Amino acid sequence: MSTFRQRVIRALYEGSLAEVGDPNPYAGESLALAKLWHRGYMRMLSVRIEFGPAMRRYRAGRAAAEDDSDR
């Protein structure tokens, strides 16, 4: 038997491991668990955006532009 605390932690964890576009498995079951899954999902999205290849290219381009403007 899992405790509510374990279910809460699992929902947050599952959201952070979800893929882009995955549906919330807790929707319609528990508002609290659905919100926690969504919180983990949003964290996953922000990590992908912040540390993904597109952001690396963007930052490299900005750094190059700043170097050019310093000359």
N, CA, C and O atoms as a Maestro MAE file, in Angstrom:
{
 s_m_m2io_version
 :::
 2.0.0
}

f_m_ct {
 s_m_title
 :::
 protein
 m_atom[284] {
  # First column is atom index #
  i_m_mmod_type
  r_m_x_coord
  r_m_y_coord
  r_m_z_coord
  i_m_residue_number
  s_m_chain_name
  s_m_pdb_residue_name
  s_m_pdb_atom_name
  i_m_atomic_number
  :::
  1 25 0.853 -1.183 0.000 1 A "MET " " N  " 7
  2 3 0.000 0.000 0.000 1 A "MET " " CA " 6
  3 2 0.893 1.239 0.000 1 A "MET " " C  " 6
  4 15 1.733 1.408 0.884 1 A "MET " " O  " 8
  5 25 0.708 2.085 -0.977 2 A "SER " " N  " 7
  6 3 1.536 3.287 -1.029 2 A "SER " " CA " 6
  7 2 0.846 4.409 -0.274 2 A "SER " " C  " 6
  8 15 -0.379 4.533 -0.275 2 A "SER " " O  " 8
  9 25 1.652 5.202 0.354 3 A "THR " " N  " 7
  10 3 1.121 6.350 1.069 3 A "THR " " CA " 6
  11 2 0.872 7.476 0.085 3 A "THR " " C  " 6
  12 15 1.372 7.456 -1.040 3 A "THR " " O  " 8
  13 25 0.101 8.450 0.514 4 A "PHE " " N  " 7
  14 3 -0.164 9.594 -0.357 4 A "PHE " " CA " 6
  15 2 1.132 10.311 -0.687 4 A "PHE " " C  " 6
  16 15 1.309 10.781 -1.810 4 A "PHE " " O  " 8
  17 25 2.040 10.401 0.276 5 A "ARG " " N  " 7
  18 3 3.334 11.058 0.026 5 A "ARG " " CA " 6
  19 2 4.091 10.373 -1.100 5 A "ARG " " C  " 6
  20 15 4.682 11.047 -1.944 5 A "ARG " " O  " 8
  21 25 4.085 9.057 -1.127 6 A "GLN " " N  " 7
  22 3 4.760 8.318 -2.189 6 A "GLN " " CA " 6
  23 2 4.093 8.577 -3.540 6 A "GLN " " C  " 6
  24 15 4.778 8.700 -4.555 6 A "GLN " " O  " 8
  25 25 2.773 8.659 -3.557 7 A "ARG " " N  " 7
  26 3 2.050 8.942 -4.799 7 A "ARG " " CA " 6
  27 2 2.360 10.347 -5.299 7 A "ARG " " C  " 6
  28 15 2.471 10.571 -6.505 7 A "ARG " " O  " 8
  29 25 2.498 11.299 -4.370 8 A "VAL " " N  " 7
  30 3 2.827 12.681 -4.724 8 A "VAL " " CA " 6
  31 2 4.205 12.743 -5.366 8 A "VAL " " C  " 6
  32 15 4.386 13.359 -6.417 8 A "VAL " " O  " 8
  33 25 5.164 12.106 -4.732 9 A "ILE " " N  " 7
  34 3 6.533 12.101 -5.252 9 A "ILE " " CA " 6
  35 2 6.578 11.418 -6.615 9 A "ILE " " C  " 6
  36 15 7.272 11.877 -7.522 9 A "ILE " " O  " 8
  37 25 5.845 10.334 -6.752 10 A "ARG " " N  " 7
  38 3 5.826 9.604 -8.022 10 A "ARG " " CA " 6
  39 2 5.209 10.458 -9.138 10 A "ARG " " C  " 6
  40 15 5.716 10.466 -10.260 10 A "ARG " " O  " 8
  41 25 4.133 11.166 -8.841 11 A "ALA " " N  " 7
  42 3 3.486 12.007 -9.859 11 A "ALA " " CA " 6
  43 2 4.447 13.096 -10.341 11 A "ALA " " C  " 6
  44 15 4.551 13.341 -11.543 11 A "ALA " " O  " 8
  45 25 5.138 13.739 -9.427 12 A "LEU " " N  " 7
  46 3 6.101 14.781 -9.777 12 A "LEU " " CA " 6
  47 2 7.229 14.192 -10.627 12 A "LEU " " C  " 6
  48 15 7.630 14.777 -11.633 12 A "LEU " " O  " 8
  49 25 7.728 13.044 -10.216 13 A "TYR " " N  " 7
  50 3 8.806 12.366 -10.921 13 A "TYR " " CA " 6
  51 2 8.370 11.941 -12.317 13 A "TYR " " C  " 6
  52 15 9.109 12.128 -13.284 13 A "TYR " " O  " 8
  53 25 7.174 11.370 -12.428 14 A "GLU " " N  " 7
  54 3 6.679 10.934 -13.732 14 A "GLU " " CA " 6
  55 2 6.516 12.114 -14.687 14 A "GLU " " C  " 6
  56 15 6.790 11.993 -15.881 14 A "GLU " " O  " 8
  57 25 6.073 13.246 -14.166 15 A "GLY " " N  " 7
  58 3 5.957 14.434 -15.003 15 A "GLY " " CA " 6
  59 2 7.305 14.889 -15.528 15 A "GLY " " C  " 6
  60 15 7.417 15.321 -16.675 15 A "GLY " " O  " 8
  61 25 8.325 14.795 -14.693 16 A "SER " " N  " 7
  62 3 9.653 15.238 -15.124 16 A "SER " " CA " 6
  63 2 10.281 14.276 -16.130 16 A "SER " " C  " 6
  64 15 11.206 14.654 -16.850 16 A "SER " " O  " 8
  65 25 9.793 13.046 -16.189 17 A "LEU " " N  " 7
  66 3 10.313 12.063 -17.151 17 A "LEU " " CA " 6
  67 2 9.442 11.937 -18.399 17 A "LEU " " C  " 6
  68 15 9.774 11.182 -19.313 17 A "LEU " " O  " 8
  69 25 8.346 12.661 -18.441 18 A "ALA " " N  " 7
  70 3 7.422 12.567 -19.581 18 A "ALA " " CA " 6
  71 2 8.080 13.132 -20.838 18 A "ALA " " C  " 6
  72 15 9.057 13.878 -20.778 18 A "ALA " " O  " 8
  73 25 7.514 12.751 -21.957 19 A "GLU " " N  " 7
  74 3 7.945 13.284 -23.246 19 A "GLU " " CA " 6
  75 2 7.020 14.428 -23.640 19 A "GLU " " C  " 6
  76 15 5.891 14.524 -23.159 19 A "GLU " " O  " 8
  77 25 7.507 15.281 -24.510 20 A "VAL " " N  " 7
  78 3 6.706 16.405 -24.981 20 A "VAL " " CA " 6
  79 2 5.422 15.867 -25.613 20 A "VAL " " C  " 6
  80 15 5.462 14.999 -26.485 20 A "VAL " " O  " 8
  81 25 4.294 16.393 -25.164 21 A "GLY " " N  " 7
  82 3 3.006 15.987 -25.701 21 A "GLY " " CA " 6
  83 2 2.332 14.851 -24.966 21 A "GLY " " C  " 6
  84 15 1.192 14.508 -25.282 21 A "GLY " " O  " 8
  85 25 3.004 14.255 -23.992 22 A "ASP " " N  " 7
  86 3 2.379 13.178 -23.225 22 A "ASP " " CA " 6
  87 2 1.173 13.707 -22.458 22 A "ASP " " C  " 6
  88 15 1.224 14.801 -21.895 22 A "ASP " " O  " 8
  89 25 0.095 12.940 -22.436 23 A "PRO " " N  " 7
  90 3 -1.070 13.369 -21.657 23 A "PRO " " CA " 6
  91 2 -0.835 13.155 -20.162 23 A "PRO " " C  " 6
  92 15 -0.040 12.306 -19.761 23 A "PRO " " O  " 8
  93 25 -1.525 13.924 -19.366 24 A "ASN " " N  " 7
  94 3 -1.421 13.809 -17.914 24 A "ASN " " CA " 6
  95 2 -2.209 12.577 -17.468 24 A "ASN " " C  " 6
  96 15 -3.432 12.541 -17.600 24 A "ASN " " O  " 8
  97 25 -1.512 11.565 -16.939 25 A "PRO " " N  " 7
  98 3 -2.218 10.338 -16.553 25 A "PRO " " CA " 6
  99 2 -3.114 10.524 -15.318 25 A "PRO " " C  " 6
  100 15 -3.943 9.662 -15.028 25 A "PRO " " O  " 8
  101 25 -2.959 11.613 -14.605 26 A "TYR " " N  " 7
  102 3 -3.738 11.850 -13.399 26 A "TYR " " CA " 6
  103 2 -4.948 12.748 -13.645 26 A "TYR " " C  " 6
  104 15 -5.729 12.998 -12.727 26 A "TYR " " O  " 8
  105 25 -5.107 13.230 -14.867 27 A "ALA " " N  " 7
  106 3 -6.248 14.095 -15.190 27 A "ALA " " CA " 6
  107 2 -7.539 13.314 -14.962 27 A "ALA " " C  " 6
  108 15 -7.698 12.199 -15.459 27 A "ALA " " O  " 8
  109 25 -8.446 13.904 -14.213 28 A "GLY " " N  " 7
  110 3 -9.709 13.255 -13.911 28 A "GLY " " CA " 6
  111 2 -9.661 12.303 -12.743 28 A "GLY " " C  " 6
  112 15 -10.702 11.837 -12.280 28 A "GLY " " O  " 8
  113 25 -8.467 12.002 -12.254 29 A "GLU " " N  " 7
  114 3 -8.325 11.088 -11.115 29 A "GLU " " CA " 6
  115 2 -8.167 11.864 -9.817 29 A "GLU " " C  " 6
  116 15 -8.909 11.663 -8.855 29 A "GLU " " O  " 8
  117 25 -7.181 12.757 -9.813 30 A "SER " " N  " 7
  118 3 -6.879 13.523 -8.610 30 A "SER " " CA " 6
  119 2 -6.324 14.876 -9.039 30 A "SER " " C  " 6
  120 15 -5.321 14.944 -9.749 30 A "SER " " O  " 8
  121 25 -6.966 15.933 -8.614 31 A "LEU " " N  " 7
  122 3 -6.511 17.274 -8.984 31 A "LEU " " CA " 6
  123 2 -5.108 17.540 -8.437 31 A "LEU " " C  " 6
  124 15 -4.271 18.117 -9.132 31 A "LEU " " O  " 8
  125 25 -4.852 17.128 -7.216 32 A "ALA " " N  " 7
  126 3 -3.532 17.362 -6.610 32 A "ALA " " CA " 6
  127 2 -2.440 16.627 -7.382 32 A "ALA " " C  " 6
  128 15 -1.398 17.208 -7.687 32 A "ALA " " O  " 8
  129 25 -2.669 15.368 -7.696 33 A "LEU " " N  " 7
  130 3 -1.659 14.592 -8.427 33 A "LEU " " CA " 6
  131 2 -1.504 15.110 -9.855 33 A "LEU " " C  " 6
  132 15 -0.394 15.137 -10.387 33 A "LEU " " O  " 8
  133 25 -2.608 15.521 -10.475 34 A "ALA " " N  " 7
  134 3 -2.530 16.078 -11.829 34 A "ALA " " CA " 6
  135 2 -1.700 17.355 -11.838 34 A "ALA " " C  " 6
  136 15 -0.907 17.572 -12.754 34 A "ALA " " O  " 8
  137 25 -1.877 18.199 -10.828 35 A "LYS " " N  " 7
  138 3 -1.097 19.436 -10.754 35 A "LYS " " CA " 6
  139 2 0.379 19.149 -10.501 35 A "LYS " " C  " 6
  140 15 1.247 19.823 -11.055 35 A "LYS " " O  " 8
  141 25 0.664 18.163 -9.677 36 A "LEU " " N  " 7
  142 3 2.059 17.811 -9.423 36 A "LEU " " CA " 6
  143 2 2.710 17.216 -10.661 36 A "LEU " " C  " 6
  144 15 3.863 17.527 -10.959 36 A "LEU " " O  " 8
  145 25 1.992 16.365 -11.389 37 A "TRP " " N  " 7
  146 3 2.532 15.827 -12.632 37 A "TRP " " CA " 6
  147 2 2.820 16.974 -13.590 37 A "TRP " " C  " 6
  148 15 3.865 17.001 -14.241 37 A "TRP " " O  " 8
  149 25 1.890 17.920 -13.673 38 A "HIS " " N  " 7
  150 3 2.065 19.069 -14.564 38 A "HIS " " CA " 6
  151 2 3.280 19.895 -14.153 38 A "HIS " " C  " 6
  152 15 4.014 20.386 -15.010 38 A "HIS " " O  " 8
  153 25 3.492 20.050 -12.872 39 A "ARG " " N  " 7
  154 3 4.663 20.791 -12.380 39 A "ARG " " CA " 6
  155 2 5.956 20.108 -12.829 39 A "ARG " " C  " 6
  156 15 6.888 20.773 -13.284 39 A "ARG " " O  " 8
  157 25 6.011 18.779 -12.699 40 A "GLY " " N  " 7
  158 3 7.182 18.036 -13.168 40 A "GLY " " CA " 6
  159 2 7.351 18.147 -14.669 40 A "GLY " " C  " 6
  160 15 8.473 18.258 -15.164 40 A "GLY " " O  " 8
  161 25 6.239 18.117 -15.400 41 A "TYR " " N  " 7
  162 3 6.259 18.238 -16.853 41 A "TYR " " CA " 6
  163 2 6.799 19.608 -17.273 41 A "TYR " " C  " 6
  164 15 7.616 19.702 -18.189 41 A "TYR " " O  " 8
  165 25 6.346 20.654 -16.610 42 A "MET " " N  " 7
  166 3 6.819 22.004 -16.932 42 A "MET " " CA " 6
  167 2 8.308 22.144 -16.614 42 A "MET " " C  " 6
  168 15 9.032 22.842 -17.323 42 A "MET " " O  " 8
  169 25 8.756 21.495 -15.572 43 A "ARG " " N  " 7
  170 3 10.183 21.514 -15.245 43 A "ARG " " CA " 6
  171 2 10.980 20.830 -16.354 43 A "ARG " " C  " 6
  172 15 12.029 21.322 -16.771 43 A "ARG " " O  " 8
  173 25 10.473 19.694 -16.826 44 A "MET " " N  " 7
  174 3 11.134 18.979 -17.915 44 A "MET " " CA " 6
  175 2 11.228 19.872 -19.147 44 A "MET " " C  " 6
  176 15 12.270 19.922 -19.799 44 A "MET " " O  " 8
  177 25 10.141 20.579 -19.469 45 A "LEU " " N  " 7
  178 3 10.157 21.463 -20.627 45 A "LEU " " CA " 6
  179 2 11.176 22.586 -20.462 45 A "LEU " " C  " 6
  180 15 11.904 22.908 -21.401 45 A "LEU " " O  " 8
  181 25 11.229 23.178 -19.285 46 A "SER " " N  " 7
  182 3 12.172 24.282 -19.077 46 A "SER " " CA " 6
  183 2 13.615 23.798 -19.159 46 A "SER " " C  " 6
  184 15 14.472 24.511 -19.680 46 A "SER " " O  " 8
  185 25 13.897 22.608 -18.657 47 A "VAL " " N  " 7
  186 3 15.254 22.053 -18.756 47 A "VAL " " CA " 6
  187 2 15.610 21.793 -20.215 47 A "VAL " " C  " 6
  188 15 16.723 22.092 -20.646 47 A "VAL " " O  " 8
  189 25 14.670 21.237 -20.974 48 A "ARG " " N  " 7
  190 3 14.941 20.983 -22.392 48 A "ARG " " CA " 6
  191 2 15.188 22.273 -23.159 48 A "ARG " " C  " 6
  192 15 16.054 22.324 -24.032 48 A "ARG " " O  " 8
  193 25 14.435 23.307 -22.839 49 A "ILE " " N  " 7
  194 3 14.616 24.583 -23.526 49 A "ILE " " CA " 6
  195 2 15.938 25.217 -23.122 49 A "ILE " " C  " 6
  196 15 16.702 25.675 -23.973 49 A "ILE " " O  " 8
  197 25 16.202 25.243 -21.835 50 A "GLU " " N  " 7
  198 3 17.383 25.939 -21.320 50 A "GLU " " CA " 6
  199 2 18.696 25.270 -21.726 50 A "GLU " " C  " 6
  200 15 19.693 25.955 -21.954 50 A "GLU " " O  " 8
  201 25 18.705 23.946 -21.816 51 A "PHE " " N  " 7
  202 3 19.957 23.234 -22.059 51 A "PHE " " CA " 6
  203 2 19.981 22.463 -23.371 51 A "PHE " " C  " 6
  204 15 20.884 21.659 -23.600 51 A "PHE " " O  " 8
  205 25 19.006 22.696 -24.227 52 A "GLY " " N  " 7
  206 3 18.931 21.988 -25.504 52 A "GLY " " CA " 6
  207 2 19.875 22.558 -26.546 52 A "GLY " " C  " 6
  208 15 20.493 23.600 -26.326 52 A "GLY " " O  " 8
  209 25 19.987 21.884 -27.671 53 A "PRO " " N  " 7
  210 3 20.906 22.313 -28.729 53 A "PRO " " CA " 6
  211 2 20.550 23.676 -29.326 53 A "PRO " " C  " 6
  212 15 21.446 24.427 -29.711 53 A "PRO " " O  " 8
  213 25 19.287 24.000 -29.407 54 A "ALA " " N  " 7
  214 3 18.899 25.300 -29.968 54 A "ALA " " CA " 6
  215 2 19.393 26.438 -29.077 54 A "ALA " " C  " 6
  216 15 19.875 27.454 -29.577 54 A "ALA " " O  " 8
  217 25 19.274 26.271 -27.765 55 A "MET " " N  " 7
  218 3 19.734 27.316 -26.847 55 A "MET " " CA " 6
  219 2 21.254 27.441 -26.902 55 A "MET " " C  " 6
  220 15 21.781 28.548 -26.792 55 A "MET " " O  " 8
  221 25 21.960 26.337 -27.068 56 A "ARG " " N  " 7
  222 3 23.427 26.408 -27.178 56 A "ARG " " CA " 6
  223 2 23.819 27.205 -28.416 56 A "ARG " " C  " 6
  224 15 24.726 28.035 -28.362 56 A "ARG " " O  " 8
  225 25 23.136 26.953 -29.533 57 A "ARG " " N  " 7
  226 3 23.427 27.712 -30.759 57 A "ARG " " CA " 6
  227 2 23.095 29.186 -30.567 57 A "ARG " " C  " 6
  228 15 23.852 30.059 -30.991 57 A "ARG " " O  " 8
  229 25 21.982 29.455 -29.937 58 A "TYR " " N  " 7
  230 3 21.576 30.840 -29.683 58 A "TYR " " CA " 6
  231 2 22.613 31.564 -28.823 58 A "TYR " " C  " 6
  232 15 23.003 32.691 -29.126 58 A "TYR " " O  " 8
  233 25 23.049 30.917 -27.765 59 A "ARG " " N  " 7
  234 3 24.044 31.546 -26.884 59 A "ARG " " CA " 6
  235 2 25.375 31.728 -27.585 59 A "ARG " " C  " 6
  236 15 26.046 32.739 -27.377 59 A "ARG " " O  " 8
  237 25 25.770 30.780 -28.404 60 A "ALA " " N  " 7
  238 3 27.021 30.904 -29.160 60 A "ALA " " CA " 6
  239 2 26.924 32.079 -30.135 60 A "ALA " " C  " 6
  240 15 27.881 32.838 -30.295 60 A "ALA " " O  " 8
  241 25 25.784 32.223 -30.777 61 A "GLY " " N  " 7
  242 3 25.582 33.342 -31.693 61 A "GLY " " CA " 6
  243 2 25.608 34.680 -30.980 61 A "GLY " " C  " 6
  244 15 26.186 35.644 -31.481 61 A "GLY " " O  " 8
  245 25 24.989 34.743 -29.823 62 A "ARG " " N  " 7
  246 3 25.014 35.990 -29.047 62 A "ARG " " CA " 6
  247 2 26.427 36.336 -28.591 62 A "ARG " " C  " 6
  248 15 26.843 37.494 -28.640 62 A "ARG " " O  " 8
  249 25 27.159 35.314 -28.148 63 A "ALA " " N  " 7
  250 3 28.532 35.552 -27.698 63 A "ALA " " CA " 6
  251 2 29.384 36.054 -28.860 63 A "ALA " " C  " 6
  252 15 30.198 36.961 -28.689 63 A "ALA " " O  " 8
  253 25 29.196 35.464 -30.043 64 A "ALA " " N  " 7
  254 3 29.950 35.900 -31.218 64 A "ALA " " CA " 6
  255 2 29.571 37.333 -31.589 64 A "ALA " " C  " 6
  256 15 30.437 38.129 -31.951 64 A "ALA " " O  " 8
  257 25 28.300 37.662 -31.503 65 A "ALA " " N  " 7
  258 3 27.848 39.025 -31.834 65 A "ALA " " CA " 6
  259 2 28.419 40.034 -30.826 65 A "ALA " " C  " 6
  260 15 28.818 41.136 -31.203 65 A "ALA " " O  " 8
  261 25 28.455 39.660 -29.580 66 A "GLU " " N  " 7
  262 3 29.027 40.567 -28.577 66 A "GLU " " CA " 6
  263 2 30.527 40.757 -28.789 66 A "GLU " " C  " 6
  264 15 31.052 41.855 -28.604 66 A "GLU " " O  " 8
  265 25 31.213 39.684 -29.177 67 A "ASP " " N  " 7
  266 3 32.640 39.794 -29.463 67 A "ASP " " CA " 6
  267 2 32.886 40.720 -30.659 67 A "ASP " " C  " 6
  268 15 33.831 41.508 -30.662 67 A "ASP " " O  " 8
  269 25 32.025 40.612 -31.668 68 A "ASP " " N  " 7
  270 3 32.154 41.470 -32.854 68 A "ASP " " CA " 6
  271 2 31.881 42.933 -32.514 68 A "ASP " " C  " 6
  272 15 32.520 43.830 -33.063 68 A "ASP " " O  " 8
  273 25 30.944 43.170 -31.619 69 A "SER " " N  " 7
  274 3 30.583 44.561 -31.272 69 A "SER " " CA " 6
  275 2 31.623 45.199 -30.359 69 A "SER " " C  " 6
  276 15 31.681 46.424 -30.248 69 A "SER " " O  " 8
  277 25 32.442 44.384 -29.709 70 A "ASP " " N  " 7
  278 3 33.493 44.918 -28.844 70 A "ASP " " CA " 6
  279 2 34.696 45.420 -29.639 70 A "ASP " " C  " 6
  280 15 35.542 46.133 -29.099 70 A "ASP " " O  " 8
  281 25 34.776 45.062 -30.884 71 A "ARG " " N  " 7
  282 3 35.953 45.428 -31.703 71 A "ARG " " CA " 6
  283 2 35.812 46.786 -32.276 71 A "ARG " " C  " 6
  284 15 36.702 47.252 -32.986 71 A "ARG " " O  " 8
  :::
 }
 m_bond[283] {
  # First column is bond index #
  i_m_from
  i_m_to
  i_m_order
  :::
  1 1 2 1
  2 2 3 1
  3 3 4 2
  4 3 5 1
  5 5 6 1
  6 6 7 1
  7 7 8 2
  8 7 9 1
  9 9 10 1
  10 10 11 1
  11 11 12 2
  12 11 13 1
  13 13 14 1
  14 14 15 1
  15 15 16 2
  16 15 17 1
  17 17 18 1
  18 18 19 1
  19 19 20 2
  20 19 21 1
  21 21 22 1
  22 22 23 1
  23 23 24 2
  24 23 25 1
  25 25 26 1
  26 26 27 1
  27 27 28 2
  28 27 29 1
  29 29 30 1
  30 30 31 1
  31 31 32 2
  32 31 33 1
  33 33 34 1
  34 34 35 1
  35 35 36 2
  36 35 37 1
  37 37 38 1
  38 38 39 1
  39 39 40 2
  40 39 41 1
  41 41 42 1
  42 42 43 1
  43 43 44 2
  44 43 45 1
  45 45 46 1
  46 46 47 1
  47 47 48 2
  48 47 49 1
  49 49 50 1
  50 50 51 1
  51 51 52 2
  52 51 53 1
  53 53 54 1
  54 54 55 1
  55 55 56 2
  56 55 57 1
  57 57 58 1
  58 58 59 1
  59 59 60 2
  60 59 61 1
  61 61 62 1
  62 62 63 1
  63 63 64 2
  64 63 65 1
  65 65 66 1
  66 66 67 1
  67 67 68 2
  68 67 69 1
  69 69 70 1
  70 70 71 1
  71 71 72 2
  72 71 73 1
  73 73 74 1
  74 74 75 1
  75 75 76 2
  76 75 77 1
  77 77 78 1
  78 78 79 1
  79 79 80 2
  80 79 81 1
  81 81 82 1
  82 82 83 1
  83 83 84 2
  84 83 85 1
  85 85 86 1
  86 86 87 1
  87 87 88 2
  88 87 89 1
  89 89 90 1
  90 90 91 1
  91 91 92 2
  92 91 93 1
  93 93 94 1
  94 94 95 1
  95 95 96 2
  96 95 97 1
  97 97 98 1
  98 98 99 1
  99 99 100 2
  100 99 101 1
  101 101 102 1
  102 102 103 1
  103 103 104 2
  104 103 105 1
  105 105 106 1
  106 106 107 1
  107 107 108 2
  108 107 109 1
  109 109 110 1
  110 110 111 1
  111 111 112 2
  112 111 113 1
  113 113 114 1
  114 114 115 1
  115 115 116 2
  116 115 117 1
  117 117 118 1
  118 118 119 1
  119 119 120 2
  120 119 121 1
  121 121 122 1
  122 122 123 1
  123 123 124 2
  124 123 125 1
  125 125 126 1
  126 126 127 1
  127 127 128 2
  128 127 129 1
  129 129 130 1
  130 130 131 1
  131 131 132 2
  132 131 133 1
  133 133 134 1
  134 134 135 1
  135 135 136 2
  136 135 137 1
  137 137 138 1
  138 138 139 1
  139 139 140 2
  140 139 141 1
  141 141 142 1
  142 142 143 1
  143 143 144 2
  144 143 145 1
  145 145 146 1
  146 146 147 1
  147 147 148 2
  148 147 149 1
  149 149 150 1
  150 150 151 1
  151 151 152 2
  152 151 153 1
  153 153 154 1
  154 154 155 1
  155 155 156 2
  156 155 157 1
  157 157 158 1
  158 158 159 1
  159 159 160 2
  160 159 161 1
  161 161 162 1
  162 162 163 1
  163 163 164 2
  164 163 165 1
  165 165 166 1
  166 166 167 1
  167 167 168 2
  168 167 169 1
  169 169 170 1
  170 170 171 1
  171 171 172 2
  172 171 173 1
  173 173 174 1
  174 174 175 1
  175 175 176 2
  176 175 177 1
  177 177 178 1
  178 178 179 1
  179 179 180 2
  180 179 181 1
  181 181 182 1
  182 182 183 1
  183 183 184 2
  184 183 185 1
  185 185 186 1
  186 186 187 1
  187 187 188 2
  188 187 189 1
  189 189 190 1
  190 190 191 1
  191 191 192 2
  192 191 193 1
  193 193 194 1
  194 194 195 1
  195 195 196 2
  196 195 197 1
  197 197 198 1
  198 198 199 1
  199 199 200 2
  200 199 201 1
  201 201 202 1
  202 202 203 1
  203 203 204 2
  204 203 205 1
  205 205 206 1
  206 206 207 1
  207 207 208 2
  208 207 209 1
  209 209 210 1
  210 210 211 1
  211 211 212 2
  212 211 213 1
  213 213 214 1
  214 214 215 1
  215 215 216 2
  216 215 217 1
  217 217 218 1
  218 218 219 1
  219 219 220 2
  220 219 221 1
  221 221 222 1
  222 222 223 1
  223 223 224 2
  224 223 225 1
  225 225 226 1
  226 226 227 1
  227 227 228 2
  228 227 229 1
  229 229 230 1
  230 230 231 1
  231 231 232 2
  232 231 233 1
  233 233 234 1
  234 234 235 1
  235 235 236 2
  236 235 237 1
  237 237 238 1
  238 238 239 1
  239 239 240 2
  240 239 241 1
  241 241 242 1
  242 242 243 1
  243 243 244 2
  244 243 245 1
  245 245 246 1
  246 246 247 1
  247 247 248 2
  248 247 249 1
  249 249 250 1
  250 250 251 1
  251 251 252 2
  252 251 253 1
  253 253 254 1
  254 254 255 1
  255 255 256 2
  256 255 257 1
  257 257 258 1
  258 258 259 1
  259 259 260 2
  260 259 261 1
  261 261 262 1
  262 262 263 1
  263 263 264 2
  264 263 265 1
  265 265 266 1
  266 266 267 1
  267 267 268 2
  268 267 269 1
  269 269 270 1
  270 270 271 1
  271 271 272 2
  272 271 273 1
  273 273 274 1
  274 274 275 1
  275 275 276 2
  276 275 277 1
  277 277 278 1
  278 278 279 1
  279 279 280 2
  280 279 281 1
  281 281 282 1
  282 282 283 1
  283 283 284 2
  :::
 }
}
